[in-house]
Amino acid sequence: MRDLTRPVTVCPGVFQIGGSNITHFQDAAVFLVDCGGGKWFMVDSGAGRSGPALMENIHEVGGVPDDVSHLILTHCHIDHAGSAAYLKEQLGCKVVAHRDDAHALKNPTHPAVAADLYGVEYHPVEVDILLEEPKEEMVVGSVHLDLLHTPGHTPGSISPVAQVGTKKVLFGQDIHGPFDPAWGSDLDQWQRSMEILLDQECDILCEGHFGTFHGKNEVRSYIQNYLDRYGTTSQTH
């Protein structure tokens, strides 16, 4: 049986260092990107029980914690943001998130964090780089990122798109939903967001719970499947 603490190489320069199959069953997928020149960034942080394991896996793939400059949070749910405060302290990194989820990230009892569903105490985190526009650009080392505001799952959901070598990589963490009014979910917004992601024509999709998808056709098929499933007339559920 495979060692459940071992990172997985998605493609050259992109590693999955956390997730239900790697660190803890409650964790959404956590990704680390080597941007060259000793620069790295992370996407999401797990549910809060795996901070030390994530630090170990940074070392295992060749990262130096002091060189992880940014932690990008795709949204405020605890399975994605639970270890953010711990990692910020350990790495000295800047936390990046959208303003529409930042208030929840600072409030341990906010219903959008959904900590009660996981039985985990959420430690709030201050956002250092607050995203406000439909698309904002960021460069880390040699990697260019488009940080796309893709509301629907939560009001402040974002989808980073990174050009890593020859691959255009989409970190579309909760494309599949689910949706709940308590989180501010909106299916009409979500559909528009998914259409934006389809327009990106990415080579790789790193999804938060259902693995990675390689090739433009697989990426498009995965997103389109959920658009077909929910559609414009579906009800929030």
Beta strands, then each sheet from edge to edge (+ up, - down):
strand 1: 8-11
strand 2: 14-18
strand 3: 30-34
strand 4: 40-43
strand 5: 68-72
strand 6: 94-98
strand 7: 129-131
strand 8: 135-140
strand 9: 143-149
strand 10: 158-164
strand 11: 167-170
strand 12: 204-206
strand 13: 212-214
sheet 1: 1+ 2- 3+ 4- 5- 6- 7-
sheet 2: 8+ 9- 10+ 11- 12- 13+
end
